[in-house]
Amino acid sequence: MKQTQNSIRKSHFLTPESIQARPVFLIHAVDDDEWAPEKEEEPVTESAGVEVAKEEKPKEVVEIESLKKALVDSFYGTDRGLKATSETRAEIVELITQLEAKNPTPAPTEALPLLNGKWILAYTSFQGLFPLLSRGQLPLVKVEEISQTIDAESFTVQNSVQFSGPLASSSISTNAKFEVRSPKRVQIKFQEGIIGTPQLTDSIVLPENVEFLGQKIDLTPIKGLLTSVQDTASSVAKTISSRPPLKFSLLNRNAESWLLTTYLDEDLRISRGDAGSVFVLIKEGSTLLKP
């Protein structure tokens, strides 16, 4: 019996069939243990990579938006650059330089739809505009808006300045053609100037006082005198406002300049002129124009 039992044990554990069966069973067990976790880990690795890529893009956008807001905020109290102190100018130059380094439109002249439309001047270092801006410091005269309208289809540019006073409002503008000279540069040739027809107000409204040469002038006594001319102003307004604007030619050698756009997106444009001056303009309707 002992021999038989030993033979049975031998035949049970040492037969070729039993030896082959055990490794096959172990291989399958190892395969199941090895592959199951890998199938679960691969999607996690891929999804993590996607999430990282999504986070990087908004970070760049958020940084640009922050710089744009800081730049616009730095314009406060500068009157489009006329009253900017040296410290403020240095801060503005630094912010402009940072934005130019992150320009999302490296070839602005190849993105004419972005250039197209009306742009409001927010800041400039161009001293040629300072005498015009200083007119807004005169009593009862205000520079309401300085703008540049680009028509990308006809390759035309119109620069316009709007004034207002207690009796009327008017505008001065220039029309020009532009040619693309490089991915960032355009050549501008001015053709004509236009003095808009004054639009007289139906009613005369004066402030209580105005500041001139550092002194406040009380306008209360004058208000009574203006009551008698209010009816006359109302009747004359329709006659003058119906007349066409005055146009004059600008065809001469000095009526040309070039403009280099160093930053452009859907609501902000930074350009540099041939005199080394900088212009920061905001697209009409942009939230950056809101105080």
Buried (B, 14 or more C-beta within 10 A) or exposed (E): EEEEEEEEEEEEEEEEEEEEEEEEEEEEEEEEEEEEEEEEEEEEEEEEEEEEEEEEEEEEEEEBEEBBEBBBEBBEEBBBBBEBEEEBBEBBEEBBEBBEEEBBBEEBBEBBEBBBBBBBBBBBBBEEBBEBBEEBBEBEEBBEBBBBBBBBEEBBBBBBBBBBBBBBBBBBBBBBEBEBEEEBBBBBBBBBBBEBBBEBBEEBEBEEEBEEEEEEEEBEEEEEEBEEEEEEBBEBBEEEEEEEEEEEEBEEEEBEBBBBBBBBBEBBBBBBBEEEBBBBBBBBEBEBEEE
